Amino acid sequence: MVTGVAPGSGRVSVTSWVYGISPGDWDVSAELVGPERALQANAGGRLPRARWSWRRWAVEPGPETPVPTRWALAAPLAASPGVVPGSFTVLAAVALATAVGLQPAFLAHHGIDLGRALLASLAGVALGLAGAKAWYMALKGFSRQNLREGWSVDGFLVTAPLAASAIALLIGEPLGAFLDAVAPGLFVAVAIGRIGCFLTGCCAGRTTCGLGIWSSDRRVGARRIPTQLMESVVGAGLATAAALVVEAHVAFGMGLVFVTTVLLYAMARQGLLRLRAESRPFSWRRAASAARP
């Protein structure tokens, strides 16, 4: 069942996976049910197969050919309109490498030992990834599927700086200067990582018939509010502002650059969360609602 699609938003695609079936080639069809059934364009009552055109950035009718089965673990890698499988993982790795790689440019001329500072950053990244997974599990609930996929940027942005700060203090680095030097790279990582979210189909915005971009949440493709790209722009803007302020030695070493950019990002993110397709209930609210008769 597909819900939440804004009327007048244009062509919609629906992607589905079926597990536990016999291997081979399957003739797959879809049929519209409900009051909209009379709007079906096909004389035979079947909805057209969909395919994606990157050149036109549009979904269009695809060939009605049998669909071959594949190994279950590789099923999520099957082609879906508007989705590049694995793009989040690749761009997340690029984002983290870029964030760490930018630090020497802001640390070198401020008297901070590069080796120890980078060690603290790398440890913060590792613990931040653990925090991102734990935060995602707290929001979504513990399951094998959620353990395999899904991360929370909130968990990372809370855990990584705290862990890196604790390690920086332990090894005797000036905390304020260290955090200010981290800020530009941190938000460059946000800018790059959110592009991966857009291409993977996670954190998708609500469907809209107004200003939007055709994208997918990996199941339903439609014209959506590009929340991931909007957050990427916020990250790029904060990274640029932080870099300019740090290089100008304005209040450098007090941690004000880091604190200010994180607060601004948190405010922008709260606004963007309201534009997402998925709700963000806490686990105890889900448990309470599930217990109702």
C-alpha positions as semicolon CSV with decimal commas, in nm:
position;residue;x (nm);y (nm);z (nm)
1;M;0,000;0,000;0,000
2;V;0,135;0,342;-0,100
3;T;0,029;0,651;0,098
4;G;0,141;1,009;0,142
5;V;0,189;1,093;-0,227
6;A;0,088;1,453;-0,297
7;P;-0,181;1,481;-0,569
8;G;-0,047;1,641;-0,884
9;S;0,317;1,562;-0,804
10;G;0,368;1,376;-1,132
11;R;0,480;1,026;-1,214
12;V;0,535;0,788;-0,923
13;S;0,733;0,465;-0,911
14;V;0,700;0,186;-0,656
15;T;0,985;-0,058;-0,591
16;S;0,924;-0,380;-0,399
17;W;1,135;-0,679;-0,296
18;V;0,996;-1,030;-0,252
19;Y;1,200;-1,290;-0,062
20;G;1,171;-1,665;-0,024
21;I;1,059;-1,745;-0,379
22;S;1,184;-2,003;-0,626
23;P;1,481;-1,896;-0,840
24;G;1,416;-1,815;-1,203
25;D;1,251;-1,554;-1,423
26;W;0,922;-1,409;-1,299
27;D;0,649;-1,223;-1,483
28;V;0,582;-0,933;-1,246
29;S;0,279;-0,707;-1,277
30;A;0,105;-0,443;-1,068
31;E;-0,255;-0,334;-1,057
32;L;-0,417;-0,022;-0,915
33;V;-0,689;-0,080;-0,656
34;G;-0,943;0,155;-0,504
35;P;-1,129;0,450;-0,659
36;E;-0,829;0,535;-0,877
37;R;-0,855;0,208;-1,066
38;A;-1,054;0,372;-1,343
39;L;-0,757;0,598;-1,416
40;Q;-0,536;0,312;-1,531
41;A;-0,390;0,382;-1,870
42;N;-0,331;0,024;-1,972
43;A;-0,611;-0,149;-2,158
44;G;-0,513;-0,475;-1,991
45;G;-0,549;-0,327;-1,643
46;R;-0,177;-0,346;-1,564
47;L;0,039;-0,056;-1,457
48;P;0,344;0,003;-1,679
49;R;0,690;-0,111;-1,571
50;A;0,912;0,180;-1,466
51;R;1,273;0,260;-1,543
52;W;1,492;0,558;-1,462
53;S;1,666;0,796;-1,701
54;W;1,961;0,977;-1,544
55;R;2,000;1,187;-1,857
56;R;1,644;1,317;-1,841
57;W;1,621;1,284;-1,460
58;A;1,280;1,130;-1,496
59;V;1,098;0,801;-1,453
60;E;0,955;0,654;-1,771
61;P;0,788;0,332;-1,886
62;G;1,026;0,037;-1,904
63;P;1,026;-0,288;-2,102
64;E;0,779;-0,556;-1,996
65;T;1,034;-0,834;-1,963
66;P;1,058;-1,114;-1,703
67;V;1,245;-1,025;-1,381
68;P;1,526;-1,266;-1,280
69;T;1,570;-1,354;-0,914
70;R;1,899;-1,292;-0,740
71;W;2,081;-1,382;-0,420
72;A;1,891;-1,233;-0,124
73;L;2,189;-1,035;0,010
74;A;2,232;-0,872;-0,330
75;A;1,862;-0,786;-0,370
76;P;1,900;-0,428;-0,235
77;L;2,157;-0,364;-0,510
78;A;1,894;-0,413;-0,781
79;A;1,827;-0,107;-0,995
80;S;1,566;0,131;-0,852
81;P;1,452;0,458;-1,012
82;G;1,659;0,750;-0,885
83;V;1,878;0,539;-0,652
84;V;2,252;0,463;-0,671
85;P;2,312;0,159;-0,444
86;G;2,617;0,199;-0,223
87;S;2,653;0,572;-0,282
88;F;2,599;0,656;0,084
89;T;2,880;0,424;0,197
90;V;3,122;0,560;-0,062
91;L;3,044;0,926;0,003
92;A;3,042;0,876;0,381
93;A;3,395;0,737;0,357
94;V;3,498;1,031;0,137
95;A;3,335;1,272;0,383
96;L;3,518;1,134;0,686
97;A;3,851;1,120;0,504
98;T;3,805;1,481;0,387
99;A;3,711;1,600;0,736
100;V;4,023;1,447;0,890
101;G;4,242;1,553;0,597
102;L;4,142;1,919;0,630
103;Q;4,247;1,945;0,994
104;P;4,622;1,995;0,937
105;A;4,545;2,313;0,741
106;F;4,382;2,462;1,051
107;L;4,608;2,305;1,315
108;A;4,956;2,353;1,172
109;H;5,001;2,726;1,236
110;H;4,832;2,730;1,577
111;G;5,087;2,535;1,775
112;I;4,888;2,213;1,805
113;D;5,071;1,884;1,763
114;L;4,937;1,736;1,438
115;G;5,003;1,373;1,522
116;R;4,823;1,375;1,856
117;A;4,537;1,589;1,725
118;L;4,477;1,356;1,431
119;L;4,490;1,059;1,667
120;A;4,215;1,217;1,877
121;S;4,011;1,287;1,563
122;L;4,041;0,934;1,430
123;A;3,939;0,790;1,767
124;G;3,646;1,032;1,772
125;V;3,538;0,917;1,424
126;A;3,547;0,551;1,528
127;L;3,345;0,613;1,845
128;G;3,117;0,850;1,653
129;L;3,025;0,573;1,410
130;A;2,935;0,353;1,705
131;G;2,721;0,636;1,843
132;A;2,553;0,687;1,506
133;K;2,454;0,321;1,491
134;A;2,334;0,318;1,854
135;W;2,125;0,634;1,800
136;Y;1,970;0,484;1,486
137;M;1,880;0,166;1,673
138;A;1,724;0,371;1,953
139;L;1,503;0,552;1,699
140;K;1,414;0,253;1,483
141;G;1,421;-0,031;1,733
142;F;1,659;-0,325;1,755
143;S;1,639;-0,566;1,463
144;R;1,879;-0,753;1,239
145;Q;1,785;-0,532;0,944
146;N;1,844;-0,209;1,137
147;L;2,175;-0,348;1,259
148;R;2,286;-0,401;0,900
149;E;2,170;-0,069;0,758
150;G;2,106;0,283;0,878
151;W;2,302;0,545;1,071
152;S;2,205;0,862;1,254
153;V;2,398;1,182;1,193
154;D;2,272;1,309;1,531
155;G;2,446;1,021;1,707
156;F;2,769;1,090;1,523
157;L;2,766;1,467;1,582
158;V;2,712;1,415;1,954
159;T;2,943;1,118;2,015
160;A;3,238;1,202;1,790
161;P;3,315;1,552;1,927
162;L;3,268;1,438;2,287
163;A;3,498;1,139;2,240
164;A;3,758;1,343;2,052
165;S;3,744;1,617;2,316
166;A;3,798;1,369;2,599
167;I;4,096;1,218;2,420
168;A;4,238;1,562;2,338
169;L;4,224;1,654;2,705
170;L;4,390;1,327;2,806
171;I;4,681;1,383;2,571
172;G;4,719;1,748;2,672
173;E;4,591;1,933;2,365
174;P;4,418;2,274;2,405
175;L;4,052;2,182;2,379
176;G;3,909;2,509;2,245
177;A;4,162;2,539;1,963
178;F;4,122;2,170;1,878
179;L;3,742;2,197;1,848
180;D;3,759;2,515;1,640
181;A;4,001;2,345;1,401
182;V;3,766;2,047;1,374
183;A;3,458;2,255;1,284
184;P;3,527;2,325;0,912
185;G;3,601;1,962;0,830
186;L;3,306;1,840;1,032
187;F;3,057;2,036;0,824
188;V;3,233;1,954;0,497
189;A;3,160;1,594;0,596
190;V;2,793;1,683;0,646
191;A;2,780;1,849;0,303
192;I;2,932;1,547;0,127
193;G;2,748;1,282;0,328
194;R;2,404;1,428;0,264
195;I;2,458;1,398;-0,110
196;G;2,508;1,028;-0,047
197;C;2,178;1,022;0,143
198;F;2,002;1,181;-0,154
199;L;2,144;0,931;-0,403
200;T;2,076;0,635;-0,174
201;G;1,720;0,737;-0,091
202;C;1,747;0,773;0,286
203;C;1,620;1,071;0,488
204;A;1,387;1,159;0,200
205;G;1,159;1,462;0,209
206;R;0,783;1,466;0,177
207;T;0,625;1,445;-0,166
208;T;0,514;1,777;-0,311
209;C;0,335;1,914;-0,615
210;G;0,531;2,238;-0,583
211;L;0,903;2,311;-0,576
212;G;1,087;1,982;-0,547
213;I;1,314;1,724;-0,712
214;W;1,218;1,377;-0,827
215;S;1,383;1,134;-0,586
216;S;1,313;0,811;-0,407
217;D;1,301;0,677;-0,053
218;R;1,407;0,341;-0,203
219;R;1,044;0,230;-0,223
220;V;0,837;0,517;-0,359
221;G;0,986;0,753;-0,613
222;A;0,812;1,089;-0,661
223;R;0,866;1,464;-0,664
224;R;0,993;1,538;-0,313
225;I;1,125;1,823;-0,102
226;P;1,505;1,771;-0,131
227;T;1,575;1,773;0,244
228;Q;1,909;1,595;0,200
229;L;2,040;1,849;-0,049
230;M;1,910;2,137;0,164
231;E;2,102;1,998;0,462
232;S;2,408;1,960;0,240
233;V;2,388;2,330;0,153
234;V;2,362;2,416;0,523
235;G;2,671;2,205;0,594
236;A;2,868;2,368;0,312
237;G;2,772;2,716;0,432
238;L;2,872;2,643;0,792
239;A;3,200;2,484;0,679
240;T;3,286;2,792;0,474
241;A;3,197;3,033;0,753
242;A;3,392;2,830;1,012
243;A;3,699;2,814;0,787
244;L;3,696;3,190;0,727
245;V;3,658;3,272;1,096
246;V;3,928;3,026;1,205
247;E;4,175;3,148;0,944
248;A;4,106;3,509;1,047
249;H;4,198;3,419;1,408
250;V;3,866;3,557;1,533
251;A;3,814;3,419;1,884
252;F;4,027;3,119;1,785
253;G;4,114;2,882;2,065
254;M;3,802;2,947;2,273
255;G;3,581;2,687;2,107
256;L;3,326;2,950;2,006
257;V;3,349;2,863;1,635
258;F;3,266;2,501;1,704
259;V;2,985;2,575;1,951
260;T;2,825;2,839;1,727
261;T;2,828;2,629;1,411
262;V;2,692;2,323;1,592
263;L;2,407;2,526;1,741
264;L;2,322;2,679;1,402
265;Y;2,328;2,336;1,241
266;A;2,105;2,190;1,512
267;M;1,849;2,467;1,457
268;A;1,851;2,421;1,079
269;R;1,828;2,044;1,114
270;Q;1,524;2,064;1,340
271;G;1,346;2,264;1,073
272;L;1,446;2,018;0,799
273;L;1,330;1,718;1,002
274;R;0,977;1,856;0,982
275;L;0,997;1,833;0,602
276;R;1,091;1,466;0,594
277;A;0,856;1,191;0,484
278;E;0,925;0,972;0,785
279;S;0,827;1,073;1,137
280;R;1,081;1,066;1,419
281;P;0,898;0,912;1,716
282;F;1,107;0,792;2,007
283;S;1,115;0,420;2,082
284;W;0,903;0,450;2,397
285;R;0,628;0,630;2,202
286;R;0,628;0,350;1,947
287;A;0,608;0,093;2,225
288;A;0,316;0,276;2,387
289;S;0,123;0,304;2,061
290;A;0,186;-0,063;1,982
291;A;0,040;-0,164;2,317
292;R;-0,296;0,003;2,251
293;P;-0,585;-0,227;2,155
